[in-house]
Amino acid sequence: MTKTIGFFGGGNMGQAIMKGLLKAGLYQPSDIYVYDVYQPTLDQLAAELGIQPVTVAKTLATQTDTLLFAVKPNILPSLLQEIGGSVPVSTLVISIAAGVTQATLTAGLSPAHKIVRVMPNTPALVGEGMAALAPNAQVTEADKATASAIFNSFGRAEFVTEHLMDAVCGLSGSAPAFVYIFIEALADAGVLDGLPRPLAYELAAQTVLGSAKMVLETGKHPGELKDMVTSPGGTTITGVQALENNGLRAAVIAAVHAATEKSKELG
């Protein structure tokens, strides 16, 4: 049986998910529907991806097996008020609206609805996202498989309990910005020592990308991989000492913790 998915919102993150689904072959363009208040967005998506535009929110709410809310958090409550009574309880409902809890989604739908709250991050835009999925008690194993396949199509996905979502926001949600700062700092150091800036950015970004891939693909502890590079009395251990002297670890831990606390405050 053909499965269908409907998107409320066709912005950057919504488009990243749609492209991931199509690239992975999980859905055909004819099986993907999208509603957006901005008509040029619908026109662009229909032309570029061949998906099905929908101009009435309640129509989308009733016609797909899975609904994915990819709208801004401040828009979602009014959208739920408009369509909540039209969404069948058999529909799998997924929300990527930051800070919007399962309780808020349930209040706008019903306690019987199957809801997965998701925290993705912006590297999804280049097919390397990290998403944490928090399902409610109504979500079945088959639903979990569907949700997992959706978010693995443009990166990686892991299931968590909802109480961990603030920590997820502080780490994978906010940390891309911290990594960009680190890459910029690496490049600045290269420029200080004579490298042309474009080359310095390329060296820094590819080094971070490759190092992350080493962690994920070897399964080795980051400390073990660090030790493989740090020869006795060499250049790398000298640099590591400078990082420790300047409090890199403490600064990173403080940044993630601060972002986590802010997420709790906003929630």
C-alpha positions as protocol buffer text, in pm:
chain_id: "A"
residue {
  index: 1
  type: MET
  ca { x: 0 y: 0 z: 0 }
}
residue {
  index: 2
  type: THR
  ca { x: 129 y: 346 z: -92 }
}
residue {
  index: 3
  type: LYS
  ca { x: 211 y: 566 z: 206 }
}
residue {
  index: 4
  type: THR
  ca { x: 159 y: 941 z: 200 }
}
residue {
  index: 5
  type: ILE
  ca { x: 302 y: 1227 z: 402 }
}
residue {
  index: 6
  type: GLY
  ca { x: 181 y: 1584 z: 443 }
}
residue {
  index: 7
  type: PHE
  ca { x: 385 y: 1886 z: 546 }
}
residue {
  index: 8
  type: PHE
  ca { x: 255 y: 2194 z: 718 }
}
residue {
  index: 9
  type: GLY
  ca { x: 526 y: 2441 z: 621 }
}
residue {
  index: 10
  type: GLY
  ca { x: 759 y: 2441 z: 322 }
}
residue {
  index: 11
  type: GLY
  ca { x: 1051 y: 2639 z: 466 }
}
residue {
  index: 12
  type: ASN
  ca { x: 1417 y: 2539 z: 481 }
}
residue {
  index: 13
  type: MET
  ca { x: 1380 y: 2250 z: 723 }
}
residue {
  index: 14
  type: GLY
  ca { x: 1063 y: 2121 z: 561 }
}
residue {
  index: 15
  type: GLN
  ca { x: 1234 y: 2126 z: 222 }
}
residue {
  index: 16
  type: ALA
  ca { x: 1539 y: 1948 z: 362 }
}
residue {
  index: 17
  type: ILE
  ca { x: 1317 y: 1666 z: 487 }
}
residue {
  index: 18
  type: MET
  ca { x: 1127 y: 1642 z: 158 }
}
residue {
  index: 19
  type: LYS
  ca { x: 1452 y: 1621 z: -38 }
}
residue {
  index: 20
  type: GLY
  ca { x: 1584 y: 1355 z: 197 }
}
residue {
  index: 21
  type: LEU
  ca { x: 1270 y: 1145 z: 154 }
}
residue {
  index: 22
  type: LEU
  ca { x: 1287 y: 1171 z: -224 }
}
residue {
  index: 23
  type: LYS
  ca { x: 1660 y: 1101 z: -243 }
}
residue {
  index: 24
  type: ALA
  ca { x: 1620 y: 792 z: -23 }
}
residue {
  index: 25
  type: GLY
  ca { x: 1324 y: 673 z: -230 }
}
residue {
  index: 26
  type: LEU
  ca { x: 1098 y: 650 z: 76 }
}
residue {
  index: 27
  type: TYR
  ca { x: 824 y: 848 z: -98 }
}
residue {
  index: 28
  type: GLN
  ca { x: 746 y: 943 z: -454 }
}
residue {
  index: 29
  type: PRO
  ca { x: 669 y: 1309 z: -539 }
}
residue {
  index: 30
  type: SER
  ca { x: 304 y: 1212 z: -588 }
}
residue {
  index: 31
  type: ASP
  ca { x: 291 y: 1089 z: -226 }
}
residue {
  index: 32
  type: ILE
  ca { x: 419 y: 1410 z: -66 }
}
residue {
  index: 33
  type: TYR
  ca { x: 175 y: 1695 z: 3 }
}
residue {
  index: 34
  type: VAL
  ca { x: 253 y: 2038 z: 143 }
}
residue {
  index: 35
  type: TYR
  ca { x: 49 y: 2328 z: 277 }
}
residue {
  index: 36
  type: ASP
  ca { x: 204 y: 2673 z: 312 }
}
residue {
  index: 37
  type: VAL
  ca { x: 42 y: 3014 z: 344 }
}
residue {
  index: 38
  type: TYR
  ca { x: 297 y: 3156 z: 100 }
}
residue {
  index: 39
  type: GLN
  ca { x: 187 y: 3062 z: -252 }
}
residue {
  index: 40
  type: PRO
  ca { x: 529 y: 3120 z: -417 }
}
residue {
  index: 41
  type: THR
  ca { x: 672 y: 2855 z: -184 }
}
residue {
  index: 42
  type: LEU
  ca { x: 410 y: 2605 z: -299 }
}
residue {
  index: 43
  type: ASP
  ca { x: 476 y: 2693 z: -662 }
}
residue {
  index: 44
  type: GLN
  ca { x: 853 y: 2652 z: -617 }
}
residue {
  index: 45
  type: LEU
  ca { x: 819 y: 2315 z: -443 }
}
residue {
  index: 46
  type: ALA
  ca { x: 579 y: 2183 z: -705 }
}
residue {
  index: 47
  type: ALA
  ca { x: 812 y: 2292 z: -985 }
}
residue {
  index: 48
  type: GLU
  ca { x: 1139 y: 2182 z: -825 }
}
residue {
  index: 49
  type: LEU
  ca { x: 1037 y: 1859 z: -651 }
}
residue {
  index: 50
  type: GLY
  ca { x: 711 y: 1765 z: -822 }
}
residue {
  index: 51
  type: ILE
  ca { x: 526 y: 1734 z: -491 }
}
residue {
  index: 52
  type: GLN
  ca { x: 157 y: 1809 z: -441 }
}
residue {
  index: 53
  type: PRO
  ca { x: 63 y: 2160 z: -320 }
}
residue {
  index: 54
  type: VAL
  ca { x: -240 y: 2201 z: -92 }
}
residue {
  index: 55
  type: THR
  ca { x: -406 y: 2539 z: -34 }
}
residue {
  index: 56
  type: VAL
  ca { x: -652 y: 2446 z: 245 }
}
residue {
  index: 57
  type: ALA
  ca { x: -508 y: 2337 z: 579 }
}
residue {
  index: 58
  type: LYS
  ca { x: -803 y: 2117 z: 677 }
}
residue {
  index: 59
  type: THR
  ca { x: -776 y: 1931 z: 346 }
}
residue {
  index: 60
  type: LEU
  ca { x: -415 y: 1833 z: 420 }
}
residue {
  index: 61
  type: ALA
  ca { x: -511 y: 1730 z: 773 }
}
residue {
  index: 62
  type: THR
  ca { x: -737 y: 1455 z: 643 }
}
residue {
  index: 63
  type: GLN
  ca { x: -558 y: 1307 z: 341 }
}
residue {
  index: 64
  type: THR
  ca { x: -221 y: 1162 z: 446 }
}
residue {
  index: 65
  type: ASP
  ca { x: -96 y: 876 z: 667 }
}
residue {
  index: 66
  type: THR
  ca { x: 166 y: 1099 z: 831 }
}
residue {
  index: 67
  type: LEU
  ca { x: 149 y: 1471 z: 910 }
}
residue {
  index: 68
  type: LEU
  ca { x: 466 y: 1667 z: 977 }
}
residue {
  index: 69
  type: PHE
  ca { x: 450 y: 2011 z: 1135 }
}
residue {
  index: 70
  type: ALA
  ca { x: 744 y: 2218 z: 1008 }
}
residue {
  index: 71
  type: VAL
  ca { x: 614 y: 2561 z: 1108 }
}
residue {
  index: 72
  type: LYS
  ca { x: 747 y: 2815 z: 1357 }
}
residue {
  index: 73
  type: PRO
  ca { x: 656 y: 2742 z: 1720 }
}
residue {
  index: 74
  type: ASN
  ca { x: 444 y: 3057 z: 1754 }
}
residue {
  index: 75
  type: ILE
  ca { x: 230 y: 2951 z: 1456 }
}
residue {
  index: 76
  type: LEU
  ca { x: 160 y: 2595 z: 1566 }
}
residue {
  index: 77
  type: PRO
  ca { x: -101 y: 2662 z: 1841 }
}
residue {
  index: 78
  type: SER
  ca { x: -330 y: 2854 z: 1604 }
}
residue {
  index: 79
  type: LEU
  ca { x: -280 y: 2593 z: 1332 }
}
residue {
  index: 80
  type: LEU
  ca { x: -375 y: 2316 z: 1575 }
}
residue {
  index: 81
  type: GLN
  ca { x: -684 y: 2513 z: 1674 }
}
residue {
  index: 82
  type: GLU
  ca { x: -782 y: 2534 z: 1306 }
}
residue {
  index: 83
  type: ILE
  ca { x: -724 y: 2171 z: 1207 }
}
residue {
  index: 84
  type: GLY
  ca { x: -709 y: 1971 z: 1531 }
}
residue {
  index: 85
  type: GLY
  ca { x: -1059 y: 1832 z: 1500 }
}
residue {
  index: 86
  type: SER
  ca { x: -994 y: 1718 z: 1142 }
}
residue {
  index: 87
  type: VAL
  ca { x: -686 y: 1498 z: 1203 }
}
residue {
  index: 88
  type: PRO
  ca { x: -778 y: 1126 z: 1222 }
}
residue {
  index: 89
  type: VAL
  ca { x: -643 y: 943 z: 1529 }
}
residue {
  index: 90
  type: SER
  ca { x: -487 y: 689 z: 1292 }
}
residue {
  index: 91
  type: THR
  ca { x: -255 y: 959 z: 1152 }
}
residue {
  index: 92
  type: LEU
  ca { x: 105 y: 968 z: 1273 }
}
residue {
  index: 93
  type: VAL
  ca { x: 172 y: 1327 z: 1379 }
}
residue {
  index: 94
  type: ILE
  ca { x: 532 y: 1454 z: 1383 }
}
residue {
  index: 95
  type: SER
  ca { x: 636 y: 1800 z: 1501 }
}
residue {
  index: 96
  type: ILE
  ca { x: 975 y: 1966 z: 1460 }
}
residue {
  index: 97
  type: ALA
  ca { x: 856 y: 2295 z: 1615 }
}
residue {
  index: 98
  type: ALA
  ca { x: 1123 y: 2385 z: 1871 }
}
residue {
  index: 99
  type: GLY
  ca { x: 1005 y: 2393 z: 2230 }
}
residue {
  index: 100
  type: VAL
  ca { x: 650 y: 2273 z: 2154 }
}
residue {
  index: 101
  type: THR
  ca { x: 586 y: 1987 z: 2396 }
}
residue {
  index: 102
  type: GLN
  ca { x: 386 y: 1670 z: 2356 }
}
residue {
  index: 103
  type: ALA
  ca { x: 138 y: 1818 z: 2607 }
}
residue {
  index: 104
  type: THR
  ca { x: 77 y: 2119 z: 2382 }
}
residue {
  index: 105
  type: LEU
  ca { x: 35 y: 1897 z: 2077 }
}
residue {
  index: 106
  type: THR
  ca { x: -201 y: 1665 z: 2265 }
}
residue {
  index: 107
  type: ALA
  ca { x: -408 y: 1962 z: 2383 }
}
residue {
  index: 108
  type: GLY
  ca { x: -450 y: 2073 z: 2022 }
}
residue {
  index: 109
  type: LEU
  ca { x: -532 y: 1722 z: 1900 }
}
residue {
  index: 110
  type: SER
  ca { x: -641 y: 1458 z: 2154 }
}
residue {
  index: 111
  type: PRO
  ca { x: -489 y: 1212 z: 2404 }
}
residue {
  index: 112
  type: ALA
  ca { x: -558 y: 935 z: 2152 }
}
residue {
  index: 113
  type: HIS
  ca { x: -336 y: 1083 z: 1879 }
}
residue {
  index: 114
  type: LYS
  ca { x: 3 y: 933 z: 1794 }
}
residue {
  index: 115
  type: ILE
  ca { x: 260 y: 1210 z: 1837 }
}
residue {
  index: 116
  type: VAL
  ca { x: 637 y: 1223 z: 1785 }
}
residue {
  index: 117
  type: ARG
  ca { x: 816 y: 1537 z: 1896 }
}
residue {
  index: 118
  type: VAL
  ca { x: 1144 y: 1585 z: 1709 }
}
residue {
  index: 119
  type: MET
  ca { x: 1448 y: 1808 z: 1757 }
}
residue {
  index: 120
  type: PRO
  ca { x: 1646 y: 1819 z: 1430 }
}
residue {
  index: 121
  type: ASN
  ca { x: 1937 y: 2050 z: 1353 }
}
residue {
  index: 122
  type: THR
  ca { x: 2044 y: 2267 z: 1062 }
}
residue {
  index: 123
  type: PRO
  ca { x: 2301 y: 2028 z: 906 }
}
residue {
  index: 124
  type: ALA
  ca { x: 1988 y: 1852 z: 779 }
}
residue {
  index: 125
  type: LEU
  ca { x: 2003 y: 2113 z: 502 }
}
residue {
  index: 126
  type: VAL
  ca { x: 2310 y: 1933 z: 360 }
}
residue {
  index: 127
  type: GLY
  ca { x: 2191 y: 1580 z: 438 }
}
residue {
  index: 128
  type: GLU
  ca { x: 2391 y: 1542 z: 761 }
}
residue {
  index: 129
  type: GLY
  ca { x: 2133 y: 1622 z: 1027 }
}
residue {
  index: 130
  type: MET
  ca { x: 2106 y: 1481 z: 1378 }
}
residue {
  index: 131
  type: ALA
  ca { x: 1753 y: 1435 z: 1508 }
}
residue {
  index: 132
  type: ALA
  ca { x: 1620 y: 1323 z: 1846 }
}
residue {
  index: 133
  type: LEU
  ca { x: 1271 y: 1170 z: 1840 }
}
residue {
  index: 134
  type: ALA
  ca { x: 1041 y: 1157 z: 2145 }
}
residue {
  index: 135
  type: PRO
  ca { x: 725 y: 947 z: 2083 }
}
residue {
  index: 136
  type: ASN
  ca { x: 421 y: 942 z: 2309 }
}
residue {
  index: 137
  type: ALA
  ca { x: 264 y: 623 z: 2444 }
}
residue {
  index: 138
  type: GLN
  ca { x: 24 y: 589 z: 2150 }
}
residue {
  index: 139
  type: VAL
  ca { x: 304 y: 554 z: 1892 }
}
residue {
  index: 140
  type: THR
  ca { x: 342 y: 194 z: 1774 }
}
residue {
  index: 141
  type: GLU
  ca { x: 662 y: 15 z: 1674 }
}
residue {
  index: 142
  type: ALA
  ca { x: 557 y: 49 z: 1311 }
}
residue {
  index: 143
  type: ASP
  ca { x: 511 y: 424 z: 1363 }
}
residue {
  index: 144
  type: LYS
  ca { x: 855 y: 446 z: 1521 }
}
residue {
  index: 145
  type: ALA
  ca { x: 1003 y: 271 z: 1218 }
}
residue {
  index: 146
  type: THR
  ca { x: 831 y: 523 z: 989 }
}
residue {
  index: 147
  type: ALA
  ca { x: 953 y: 821 z: 1191 }
}
residue {
  index: 148
  type: SER
  ca { x: 1305 y: 681 z: 1215 }
}
residue {
  index: 149
  type: ALA
  ca { x: 1322 y: 621 z: 839 }
}
residue {
  index: 150
  type: ILE
  ca { x: 1208 y: 978 z: 770 }
}
residue {
  index: 151
  type: PHE
  ca { x: 1482 y: 1139 z: 978 }
}
residue {
  index: 152
  type: ASN
  ca { x: 1754 y: 890 z: 888 }
}
residue {
  index: 153
  type: SER
  ca { x: 1696 y: 984 z: 524 }
}
residue {
  index: 154
  type: PHE
  ca { x: 1890 y: 1308 z: 572 }
}
residue {
  index: 155
  type: GLY
  ca { x: 2127 y: 1223 z: 855 }
}
residue {
  index: 156
  type: ARG
  ca { x: 2092 y: 1025 z: 1177 }
}
residue {
  index: 157
  type: ALA
  ca { x: 1806 y: 978 z: 1423 }
}
residue {
  index: 158
  type: GLU
  ca { x: 1783 y: 847 z: 1780 }
}
residue {
  index: 159
  type: PHE
  ca { x: 1486 y: 797 z: 2012 }
}
residue {
  index: 160
  type: VAL
  ca { x: 1488 y: 972 z: 2349 }
}
residue {
  index: 161
  type: THR
  ca { x: 1239 y: 1037 z: 2628 }
}
residue {
  index: 162
  type: GLU
  ca { x: 1086 y: 1381 z: 2615 }
}
residue {
  index: 163
  type: HIS
  ca { x: 1249 y: 1505 z: 2936 }
}
residue {
  index: 164
  type: LEU
  ca { x: 1586 y: 1492 z: 2754 }
}
residue {
  index: 165
  type: MET
  ca { x: 1476 y: 1728 z: 2476 }
}
residue {
  index: 166
  type: ASP
  ca { x: 1620 y: 2040 z: 2643 }
}
residue {
  index: 167
  type: ALA
  ca { x: 1961 y: 1871 z: 2666 }
}
residue {
  index: 168
  type: VAL
  ca { x: 1930 y: 1766 z: 2301 }
}
residue {
  index: 169
  type: CYS
  ca { x: 1853 y: 2128 z: 2212 }
}
residue {
  index: 170
  type: GLY
  ca { x: 2160 y: 2247 z: 2404 }
}
residue {
  index: 171
  type: LEU
  ca { x: 2388 y: 1994 z: 2236 }
}
residue {
  index: 172
  type: SER
  ca { x: 2291 y: 1896 z: 1881 }
}
residue {
  index: 173
  type: GLY
  ca { x: 2042 y: 2179 z: 1831 }
}
residue {
  index: 174
  type: SER
  ca { x: 2270 y: 2467 z: 1932 }
}
residue {
  index: 175
  type: ALA
  ca { x: 2616 y: 2318 z: 1882 }
}
residue {
  index: 176
  type: PRO
  ca { x: 2638 y: 2371 z: 1505 }
}
residue {
  index: 177
  type: ALA
  ca { x: 2687 y: 2740 z: 1589 }
}
residue {
  index: 178
  type: PHE
  ca { x: 2962 y: 2648 z: 1836 }
}
residue {
  index: 179
  type: VAL
  ca { x: 3132 y: 2432 z: 1573 }
}
residue {
  index: 180
  type: TYR
  ca { x: 3118 y: 2716 z: 1318 }
}
residue {
  index: 181
  type: ILE
  ca { x: 3291 y: 2941 z: 1570 }
}
residue {
  index: 182
  type: PHE
  ca { x: 3556 y: 2673 z: 1621 }
}
residue {
  index: 183
  type: ILE
  ca { x: 3607 y: 2638 z: 1245 }
}
residue {
  index: 184
  type: GLU
  ca { x: 3636 y: 3016 z: 1211 }
}
residue {
  index: 185
  type: ALA
  ca { x: 3890 y: 3027 z: 1494 }
}
residue {
  index: 186
  type: LEU
  ca { x: 4096 y: 2749 z: 1334 }
}
residue {
  index: 187
  type: ALA
  ca { x: 4095 y: 2939 z: 1005 }
}
residue {
  index: 188
  type: ASP
  ca { x: 4190 y: 3265 z: 1177 }
}
residue {
  index: 189
  type: ALA
  ca { x: 4488 y: 3087 z: 1332 }
}
residue {
  index: 190
  type: GLY
  ca { x: 4590 y: 2961 z: 990 }
}
residue {
  index: 191
  type: VAL
  ca { x: 4566 y: 3312 z: 846 }
}
residue {
  index: 192
  type: LEU
  ca { x: 4774 y: 3443 z: 1137 }
}
residue {
  index: 193
  type: ASP
  ca { x: 5045 y: 3197 z: 1041 }
}
residue {
  index: 194
  type: GLY
  ca { x: 5034 y: 3287 z: 671 }
}
residue {
  index: 195
  type: LEU
  ca { x: 4768 y: 3073 z: 503 }
}
residue {
  index: 196
  type: PRO
  ca { x: 4534 y: 3236 z: 248 }
}
residue {
  index: 197
  type: ARG
  ca { x: 4188 y: 3264 z: 404 }
}
residue {
  index: 198
  type: PRO
  ca { x: 3997 y: 3047 z: 151 }
}
residue {
  index: 199
  type: LEU
  ca { x: 4251 y: 2768 z: 199 }
}
residue {
  index: 200
  type: ALA
  ca { x: 4239 y: 2812 z: 577 }
}
residue {
  index: 201
  type: TYR
  ca { x: 3859 y: 2769 z: 578 }
}
residue {
  index: 202
  type: GLU
  ca { x: 3883 y: 2461 z: 357 }
}
residue {
  index: 203
  type: LEU
  ca { x: 4153 y: 2303 z: 574 }
}
residue {
  index: 204
  type: ALA
  ca { x: 3960 y: 2379 z: 893 }
}
residue {
  index: 205
  type: ALA
  ca { x: 3618 y: 2264 z: 772 }
}
residue {
  index: 206
  type: GLN
  ca { x: 3742 y: 1943 z: 611 }
}
residue {
  index: 207
  type: THR
  ca { x: 3946 y: 1862 z: 921 }
}
residue {
  index: 208
  type: VAL
  ca { x: 3639 y: 1897 z: 1144 }
}
residue {
  index: 209
  type: LEU
  ca { x: 3428 y: 1693 z: 899 }
}
residue {
  index: 210
  type: GLY
  ca { x: 3687 y: 1415 z: 878 }
}
residue {
  index: 211
  type: SER
  ca { x: 3743 y: 1407 z: 1253 }
}
residue {
  index: 212
  type: ALA
  ca { x: 3369 y: 1376 z: 1320 }
}
residue {
  index: 213
  type: LYS
  ca { x: 3348 y: 1095 z: 1066 }
}
residue {
  index: 214
  type: MET
  ca { x: 3632 y: 914 z: 1242 }
}
residue {
  index: 215
  type: VAL
  ca { x: 3436 y: 921 z: 1569 }
}
residue {
  index: 216
  type: LEU
  ca { x: 3116 y: 793 z: 1408 }
}
residue {
  index: 217
  type: GLU
  ca { x: 3266 y: 529 z: 1181 }
}
residue {
  index: 218
  type: THR
  ca { x: 3545 y: 382 z: 1394 }
}
residue {
  index: 219
  type: GLY
  ca { x: 3344 y: 362 z: 1716 }
}
residue {
  index: 220
  type: LYS
  ca { x: 3658 y: 463 z: 1906 }
}
residue {
  index: 221
  type: HIS
  ca { x: 3641 y: 698 z: 2205 }
}
residue {
  index: 222
  type: PRO
  ca { x: 3731 y: 1056 z: 2107 }
}
residue {
  index: 223
  type: GLY
  ca { x: 4010 y: 1047 z: 2364 }
}
residue {
  index: 224
  type: GLU
  ca { x: 4160 y: 740 z: 2198 }
}
residue {
  index: 225
  type: LEU
  ca { x: 4152 y: 908 z: 1858 }
}
residue {
  index: 226
  type: LYS
  ca { x: 4312 y: 1217 z: 2012 }
}
residue {
  index: 227
  type: ASP
  ca { x: 4589 y: 1004 z: 2159 }
}
residue {
  index: 228
  type: MET
  ca { x: 4659 y: 853 z: 1814 }
}
residue {
  index: 229
  type: VAL
  ca { x: 4754 y: 1201 z: 1688 }
}
residue {
  index: 230
  type: THR
  ca { x: 4952 y: 1326 z: 1988 }
}
residue {
  index: 231
  type: SER
  ca { x: 5309 y: 1202 z: 1958 }
}
residue {
  index: 232
  type: PRO
  ca { x: 5537 y: 1249 z: 2263 }
}
residue {
  index: 233
  type: GLY
  ca { x: 5691 y: 1596 z: 2262 }
}
residue {
  index: 234
  type: GLY
  ca { x: 5526 y: 1678 z: 1928 }
}
residue {
  index: 235
  type: THR
  ca { x: 5332 y: 1965 z: 1780 }
}
residue {
  index: 236
  type: THR
  ca { x: 4985 y: 1829 z: 1858 }
}
residue {
  index: 237
  type: ILE
  ca { x: 5037 y: 1771 z: 2232 }
}
residue {
  index: 238
  type: THR
  ca { x: 5182 y: 2120 z: 2253 }
}
residue {
  index: 239
  type: GLY
  ca { x: 4864 y: 2255 z: 2097 }
}
residue {
  index: 240
  type: VAL
  ca { x: 4649 y: 2039 z: 2328 }
}
residue {
  index: 241
  type: GLN
  ca { x: 4829 y: 2187 z: 2626 }
}
residue {
  index: 242
  type: ALA
  ca { x: 4747 y: 2537 z: 2496 }
}
residue {
  index: 243
  type: LEU
  ca { x: 4378 y: 2444 z: 2462 }
}
residue {
  index: 244
  type: GLU
  ca { x: 4370 y: 2306 z: 2817 }
}
residue {
  index: 245
  type: ASN
  ca { x: 4550 y: 2613 z: 2954 }
}
residue {
  index: 246
  type: ASN
  ca { x: 4287 y: 2835 z: 2790 }
}
residue {
  index: 247
  type: GLY
  ca { x: 3989 y: 2637 z: 2914 }
}
residue {
  index: 248
  type: LEU
  ca { x: 3846 y: 2495 z: 2590 }
}
residue {
  index: 249
  type: ARG
  ca { x: 3668 y: 2204 z: 2760 }
}
residue {
  index: 250
  type: ALA
  ca { x: 3518 y: 2422 z: 3030 }
}
residue {
  index: 251
  type: ALA
  ca { x: 3401 y: 2678 z: 2774 }
}
residue {
  index: 252
  type: VAL
  ca { x: 3230 y: 2413 z: 2558 }
}
residue {
  index: 253
  type: ILE
  ca { x: 3060 y: 2248 z: 2857 }
}
residue {
  index: 254
  type: ALA
  ca { x: 2942 y: 2588 z: 2979 }
}
residue {
  index: 255
  type: ALA
  ca { x: 2805 y: 2680 z: 2635 }
}
residue {
  index: 256
  type: VAL
  ca { x: 2602 y: 2358 z: 2597 }
}
residue {
  index: 257
  type: HIS
  ca { x: 2473 y: 2381 z: 2956 }
}
residue {
  index: 258
  type: ALA
  ca { x: 2372 y: 2746 z: 2906 }
}
residue {
  index: 259
  type: ALA
  ca { x: 2185 y: 2658 z: 2587 }
}
residue {
  index: 260
  type: THR
  ca { x: 2010 y: 2371 z: 2767 }
}
residue {
  index: 261
  type: GLU
  ca { x: 1899 y: 2597 z: 3052 }
}
residue {
  index: 262
  type: LYS
  ca { x: 1771 y: 2854 z: 2803 }
}
residue {
  index: 263
  type: SER
  ca { x: 1570 y: 2582 z: 2630 }
}
residue {
  index: 264
  type: LYS
  ca { x: 1410 y: 2490 z: 2964 }
}
residue {
  index: 265
  type: GLU
  ca { x: 1330 y: 2858 z: 3026 }
}
residue {
  index: 266
  type: LEU
  ca { x: 1170 y: 2902 z: 2683 }
}
residue {
  index: 267
  type: GLY
  ca { x: 973 y: 2580 z: 2720 }
}
